[in-house]
Each structure stands twice: as structure tokens, then as C-alpha cells.
Amino acid sequence: MSVLVLIDYNGDILDEGSLSAITAALQIDSEVDLLVAGDNIRVVAEKAAKIKGVHKVLLADSPVYASSLAENIAPLVVKLADSYQAIVASANSNGKNIAPRVAALLDSQQISEIITVVSSDTFRRPIYAGNAIATVQSADSKKVITVRATAFEKAEAEGGDAPIEAIDATEDSGLSRFISVDLQQSGRADLSTAPLVVSGGRALGSPEKFHELIEGFADRVHAAVGASRAAVDSEYAPNDCQVGQTGKIVAPEVYIAVGISGAIQHLAGMKDSRKIAAINIDPEAPIFQIADIGLVGDLFEVMPALIEKF
């Protein structure tokens, strides 16, 4: 039996986390189908059909799925589940919303945020804020899996020619309705996928200094902006900038931590970065234990100098 991957998208752009989920799915089984659900999204399905290695794209095009409400998409997935051994989604906000509902309806135990596929029924996933790796073997006939995108390469977006099959929509569950969305527009790289991330902590002292030193430097080096939970809680940065166990998991080529002490919850979200550089006035800060490059100094002196250099 094959694997079904739930495809996430923004407008007509495929989510890169879904490409990583496809890579994981192909390691479970060579036959991978994609589910694209939404309203007037034929273009998304056509792009999905070009992904290398995909067997088939299922297109559920209906106003019922217009806002990707989990209460409506989960019954659709369950309806299709008989044909698949595993349901796979990226561990982003949509995947974390839909997958648990699917698992509950299928009476299966979800396997969350896998980082390795050992076999078709055995996976590795981080536990204890990433301080230990658990090997999990599932005996469920239907496996519901979310994938940590940073752990898998992205599937090639070109090179495939999968057929697109239109499927019937399920009824509106009536359990929820979309009211509005408030999006913050930014010209910076996406935090989850950017190769360079500059993050600031509570040591910045104010939203103004965060904007001046962190965002100012990030703009100079074309980086995404991140923040510790303490900085977000202090309203220096918006919630979608938070990196850590309760925020986003990132693994850029270079991660620059400015004024971040290195609490275990923050390290869980960025310790897989290829190179880590830390700037902190405290030479005993835990961040220096995992940093490849460490600079002990006053960030209010260091950051203006760096901004001037670039």
C-alpha cells in the first residue's frame, strides 16, 4: 500500500515543508500520492504533479476546503485512508492541526516530527526538547506521521509528470468557520527555510533596539529574523519570529544568536544549524557550549560595528 502526503501551500506556491515530507514519504514507500485540498487550486495541483517521484495527485477542489479548516479536511483524509498505509504531513501549523484529528478518527497513535525513516514502520524522533532521540516502531495499520522539515532534503519540484485525479468533496462539518486572517507582510526571507538567520534575545532591552540592531543587521546581510521566547514575550518581536521548542524549528546554514543565553527550549529549535555564531556579554552563557563561533562582548557595541561593516 502507498503513502498519502498532505500538501500545504500559500496562494499558488507550494510549501517547502511539504517537499521535505514527500522525501520522507518516499523513504517509507516508493509509491507516494499527494492530496491537494482547497478552493480553485488547480494551479497548485499542477505544480504538485511536477514533483519528482510522485505517483498521483488527488485534487479536492471545493469551497468546503477554502480556508484549510482541519475540521473539514480531516474527514476527507479519513475517507481516503483505506488505500494507504501511512498519512504524512509536514510538522508546520497546518500539519499539527490536521494530523491529530486524522489520527483520532482512525484510532491510530500519531508519530510526531520524525527526523529519520528507519523502515516502513520504524522512525526516529526527538524527545526531551531534542536532548534524546527515540526510535519508535508502530503496529498501527494506518500510520499518521508528521515530518520535521529541517531533517529531510526537499523533493525536486521539477522532473515529475504525475496524473491529477479529481475527487469528490466531503460535506462541511459545520464545526468551525473561517473569520479572518491578519498577516504581517515582510520582504525578508522565510524564517523556516532561510539559509541565514539572525536572532535576538531579551538582552536587546526594547522593541526599538531589536528593530535597530537585529532587523537592521538582518536586512544588511539578507537574513531572516528570529527571536527567543523571552524576546517575543517582551513584545520585541512578533510570535512568528519565535525560534525554539514552542516556536519554529530551523536549521539554516548559519544561525547568529545575539543576546540569547541559550535556554534548552531555544536550543531545541536551532541546534541543528550548520554553523552557529553567538554574541553574548556573559562568557558562561550556555549558548557558547554549542556555538561554532563565540564572541564575548556587549551587543550594543558589537552590533552597530557589524552593521557598519556590511
C-alpha positions as CSV (number, residue, x, y, z in Angstrom):
1,M,0.0,0.0,0.0
2,S,1.2,3.5,-0.8
3,V,1.6,6.7,1.2
4,L,-0.5,9.8,1.1
5,V,1.1,13.2,1.7
6,L,-1.0,16.3,2.6
7,I,0.2,19.3,0.6
8,D,0.4,22.7,2.2
9,Y,0.6,25.9,0.1
10,N,0.4,29.6,0.2
11,G,-1.6,31.1,-2.7
12,D,-0.3,29.1,-5.6
13,I,3.2,28.4,-4.0
14,L,3.9,25.0,-2.6
15,D,5.1,25.0,1.0
16,E,8.8,23.8,1.2
17,G,8.0,21.8,4.3
18,S,5.7,19.6,2.1
19,L,8.6,18.9,-0.2
20,S,10.5,17.6,2.8
21,A,7.5,15.5,3.8
22,I,7.5,14.0,0.3
23,T,11.1,13.0,0.7
24,A,10.3,11.2,4.0
25,A,7.3,9.5,2.4
26,L,9.4,8.2,-0.5
27,Q,11.6,6.5,2.1
28,I,8.6,4.8,3.6
29,D,7.2,3.6,0.2
30,S,8.2,4.2,-3.4
31,E,4.5,4.9,-4.3
32,V,3.5,8.3,-3.0
33,D,0.3,10.1,-3.7
34,L,-0.4,13.8,-2.9
35,L,-3.6,15.4,-1.6
36,V,-4.2,19.0,-2.6
37,A,-7.4,20.3,-1.0
38,G,-8.7,23.9,-1.3
39,D,-10.9,26.1,-3.5
40,N,-9.9,27.0,-7.0
41,I,-6.4,25.4,-6.7
42,R,-5.9,23.6,-10.0
43,V,-2.6,25.6,-10.4
44,V,-1.3,24.2,-7.1
45,A,-2.2,20.6,-8.2
46,E,-0.4,21.1,-11.5
47,K,2.7,22.2,-9.7
48,A,2.5,19.3,-7.3
49,A,2.2,16.9,-10.3
50,K,5.7,18.0,-11.4
51,I,7.4,17.0,-8.2
52,K,9.8,14.2,-8.9
53,G,8.8,10.8,-7.6
54,V,5.1,11.4,-7.2
55,H,2.7,8.7,-8.3
56,K,-0.6,10.6,-8.4
57,V,-2.1,13.9,-7.2
58,L,-5.6,13.9,-5.7
59,L,-7.4,17.2,-6.2
60,A,-10.2,18.1,-3.8
61,D,-11.4,21.4,-5.2
62,S,-14.3,22.8,-3.3
63,P,-15.3,25.9,-1.2
64,V,-15.5,23.5,1.7
65,Y,-11.7,23.5,1.8
66,A,-11.2,27.1,1.0
67,S,-9.6,28.0,4.3
68,S,-7.9,24.7,5.1
69,L,-10.0,24.1,8.1
70,A,-8.9,21.0,9.8
71,E,-12.4,20.1,10.8
72,N,-13.3,19.7,7.1
73,I,-10.0,18.3,5.7
74,A,-9.6,15.6,8.3
75,P,-12.8,13.7,7.3
76,L,-11.6,13.9,3.7
77,V,-8.3,12.3,4.6
78,V,-10.0,9.6,6.6
79,K,-12.3,8.8,3.6
80,L,-9.2,8.2,1.5
81,A,-7.2,6.3,4.2
82,D,-8.3,2.8,3.2
83,S,-5.9,2.9,0.2
84,Y,-2.9,4.0,2.2
85,Q,-0.5,2.5,4.8
86,A,0.5,6.0,6.1
87,I,-0.7,9.6,6.1
88,V,2.2,12.1,6.1
89,A,2.2,15.8,6.7
90,S,4.8,18.5,7.4
91,A,5.1,19.4,11.1
92,N,4.0,23.0,10.4
93,S,0.9,24.7,11.8
94,N,-1.5,23.1,9.3
95,G,0.1,19.7,9.7
96,K,-0.1,19.9,13.5
97,N,-3.7,20.9,13.3
98,I,-4.9,18.3,10.8
99,A,-2.8,15.2,11.6
100,P,-4.0,14.7,15.2
101,R,-7.6,14.8,14.1
102,V,-6.9,12.3,11.4
103,A,-5.1,10.0,13.9
104,A,-8.0,10.2,16.4
105,L,-10.6,9.4,13.7
106,L,-8.5,6.4,12.5
107,D,-7.9,5.3,16.1
108,S,-4.1,5.5,15.5
109,Q,-1.3,6.8,17.6
110,Q,0.3,9.8,15.8
111,I,4.1,9.7,15.3
112,S,5.2,13.3,15.5
113,E,8.1,15.2,14.0
114,I,10.1,12.3,12.7
115,I,13.7,13.0,11.7
116,T,14.7,9.6,10.3
117,V,12.8,6.8,8.5
118,V,14.4,3.5,9.6
119,S,11.8,1.3,7.8
120,S,8.2,1.5,6.8
121,D,7.1,1.1,10.4
122,T,10.0,2.4,12.4
123,F,11.1,6.0,12.8
124,R,13.3,8.2,14.9
125,R,12.0,11.4,16.6
126,P,13.5,13.9,19.1
127,I,12.2,13.9,22.7
128,Y,13.0,15.9,25.8
129,A,13.5,19.1,23.8
130,G,15.8,17.3,21.4
131,N,18.2,16.0,24.1
132,A,17.3,12.4,23.3
133,I,16.3,10.6,20.1
134,A,13.6,7.9,20.4
135,T,13.2,5.1,18.0
136,V,9.5,4.3,17.6
137,Q,8.0,1.3,16.0
138,S,4.3,1.4,15.1
139,A,2.0,-1.6,14.9
140,D,-1.0,0.6,13.8
141,S,-2.4,-0.5,10.4
142,K,-2.7,3.2,9.5
143,K,0.2,5.4,10.5
144,V,-0.2,9.1,10.9
145,I,3.1,10.9,10.7
146,T,4.3,14.5,10.8
147,V,7.8,15.3,9.5
148,R,10.3,17.8,10.8
149,A,11.2,19.6,7.6
150,T,14.7,20.5,8.6
151,A,15.6,16.8,8.9
152,F,14.9,15.9,5.2
153,E,16.1,17.2,1.9
154,K,13.4,18.9,-0.2
155,A,12.0,16.8,-3.0
156,E,12.8,18.1,-6.5
157,A,10.0,20.4,-7.6
158,E,10.6,19.5,-11.3
159,G,11.0,16.3,-13.3
160,G,7.7,14.6,-12.5
161,D,4.6,14.1,-14.6
162,A,2.0,12.6,-12.2
163,P,-1.6,12.4,-13.3
164,I,-4.2,14.6,-11.5
165,E,-7.3,12.9,-10.3
166,A,-10.3,15.0,-9.1
167,I,-12.1,13.6,-6.1
168,D,-15.4,14.3,-4.5
169,A,-15.6,16.7,-1.6
170,T,-16.9,15.8,1.8
171,E,-19.7,17.8,3.4
172,D,-19.0,20.9,5.5
173,S,-18.7,19.6,9.1
174,G,-20.1,22.8,10.5
175,L,-17.8,22.6,13.4
176,S,-15.8,25.7,12.6
177,R,-15.8,28.7,10.2
178,F,-13.2,31.0,8.9
179,I,-13.5,34.6,10.1
180,S,-10.3,36.4,9.1
181,V,-6.6,36.3,9.0
182,D,-4.1,39.0,10.0
183,L,-0.8,38.6,8.1
184,Q,2.3,40.6,8.6
185,Q,4.0,41.4,5.3
186,S,7.7,41.2,5.2
187,G,10.3,41.4,2.4
188,R,12.7,39.2,4.3
189,A,13.4,35.5,3.8
190,D,11.1,33.0,5.4
191,L,12.4,32.0,8.8
192,S,11.7,28.3,8.4
193,T,13.7,28.0,5.2
194,A,16.2,30.8,5.1
195,P,19.9,29.9,4.8
196,L,20.9,32.7,7.2
197,V,19.0,33.6,10.4
198,V,19.8,36.4,12.9
199,S,18.0,36.0,16.2
200,G,17.8,38.4,19.2
201,G,17.0,37.8,22.8
202,R,15.7,39.7,25.8
203,A,19.1,41.4,26.3
204,L,18.2,43.8,23.5
205,G,16.1,45.6,26.1
206,S,13.4,47.2,23.9
207,P,11.5,46.8,20.6
208,E,13.3,49.8,19.3
209,K,16.8,48.2,19.8
210,F,15.5,44.9,18.4
211,H,14.4,46.7,15.3
212,E,17.6,48.7,15.0
213,L,20.2,46.0,15.8
214,I,18.6,42.7,14.8
215,E,16.4,43.7,12.0
216,G,18.8,46.3,10.8
217,F,21.7,43.7,10.6
218,A,19.4,41.1,9.0
219,D,18.4,43.5,6.3
220,R,22.1,44.2,5.6
221,V,23.0,40.5,5.2
222,H,19.7,39.4,3.6
223,A,18.8,37.1,6.5
224,A,15.6,36.0,8.2
225,V,14.8,37.4,11.7
226,G,14.3,35.1,14.7
227,A,13.8,35.7,18.4
228,S,13.9,33.9,21.7
229,R,10.7,33.3,23.5
230,A,11.7,35.8,26.1
231,A,12.1,38.5,23.4
232,V,8.7,37.6,22.0
233,D,7.1,37.6,25.4
234,S,8.6,41.0,26.0
235,E,7.0,42.1,22.7
236,Y,10.3,42.9,21.0
237,A,9.3,40.7,18.1
238,P,6.1,39.1,16.7
239,N,5.1,35.5,17.6
240,D,6.0,34.1,14.1
241,C,9.7,35.1,14.8
242,Q,10.0,32.8,17.8
243,V,12.6,30.0,17.5
244,G,12.5,27.1,19.9
245,Q,10.6,24.2,21.4
246,T,7.3,26.2,21.4
247,G,8.2,28.2,18.2
248,K,9.7,27.3,14.9
249,I,12.4,24.7,14.3
250,V,15.1,26.0,12.0
251,A,18.3,24.6,10.6
252,P,19.9,27.3,8.4
253,E,23.5,27.2,7.1
254,V,24.3,30.0,9.6
255,Y,22.5,30.9,12.8
256,I,23.5,34.1,14.6
257,A,22.3,34.3,18.2
258,V,22.6,37.9,19.6
259,G,21.9,38.4,23.3
260,I,20.5,34.9,23.7
261,S,21.6,33.0,26.8
262,G,20.9,29.5,25.3
263,A,18.0,28.1,27.4
264,I,17.3,24.5,26.5
265,Q,13.9,25.4,25.0
266,H,15.6,27.8,22.5
267,L,18.4,25.3,21.7
268,A,15.8,22.7,20.7
269,G,14.8,25.0,17.8
270,M,18.1,25.8,16.3
271,K,20.9,23.4,17.4
272,D,20.8,21.5,14.1
273,S,22.0,24.7,12.2
274,R,25.1,24.0,10.1
275,K,27.1,26.8,11.8
276,I,26.2,28.7,15.0
277,A,27.6,32.1,16.0
278,A,26.8,33.6,19.3
279,I,27.3,37.1,20.7
280,N,26.8,37.5,24.5
281,I,28.4,39.5,27.2
282,D,28.3,36.5,29.6
283,P,31.2,34.2,28.9
284,E,29.4,31.4,30.8
285,A,26.2,31.6,28.7
286,P,25.1,28.1,27.7
287,I,24.8,29.2,24.1
288,F,28.6,29.1,23.8
289,Q,28.6,25.4,24.5
290,I,27.1,24.7,21.1
291,A,28.4,27.7,19.2
292,D,31.0,27.2,16.5
293,I,32.0,30.8,16.8
294,G,31.6,32.8,20.0
295,L,32.1,36.5,20.7
296,V,32.1,37.7,24.3
297,G,31.1,41.3,24.2
298,D,28.5,44.0,24.6
299,L,26.0,43.6,21.8
300,F,25.3,47.3,21.9
301,E,28.8,47.9,20.8
302,V,29.3,44.8,18.6
303,M,26.1,45.0,16.5
304,P,26.5,48.7,15.4
305,A,30.0,47.8,14.3
306,L,28.8,44.8,12.3
307,I,26.1,46.8,10.7
308,E,28.6,49.5,9.7
309,K,30.9,46.8,8.2
310,F,28.1,45.5,6.0
